[in-house]
Amino acid sequence: LRTLTIPLVQMDNPPLLANRPSVGVDHHAVGRLAGEHLLARGLTHFAFVGYRGRGFSDERLRGFASAITRLG
């Protein structure tokens, strides 16, 4: 990839290549938005299924729990 002469944007999180543009996912925001969405629908019982010890999943759980705690 480093030898290509075309524009390159990475979609890995964290990026694999240094000094290249990258797009990542805000996993905390993903979880928070899911919690806010469910609360807005009037739901009152919640569960989270994820992968313990995996950074992306742990961040989604934190975002989800923060929304439920803050708004619920």
HUDA-V13410 format. One line per field, one symbol per residue. ss: DSSP state (~ for helix, > for strand, _ for the rest). phi: phi as a letter, one per 30 degrees, with the letter a starting at -180 (. if undefined). psi: psi as a letter, one per 30 degrees, with the letter a starting at -180 (. if undefined). Layout:
BEGIN
ss = ???
phi = ???
psi = ???
END
This chain:
BEGIN
ss = _________>___________>____~~~~~~~~~~~~~~______________~~~~~~~~~~~~~~~~~_
phi = .dcdccebbdbcbdddcdibebbbcddddedddddddddddidbbbbbcaceicedddddddddddddddcc
psi = effkglkkkkgljlkeklhkklkakjeeeeeeeeeeeeefgglfkllkkajkfkeeeeeeeeeeeeeeeef.
END
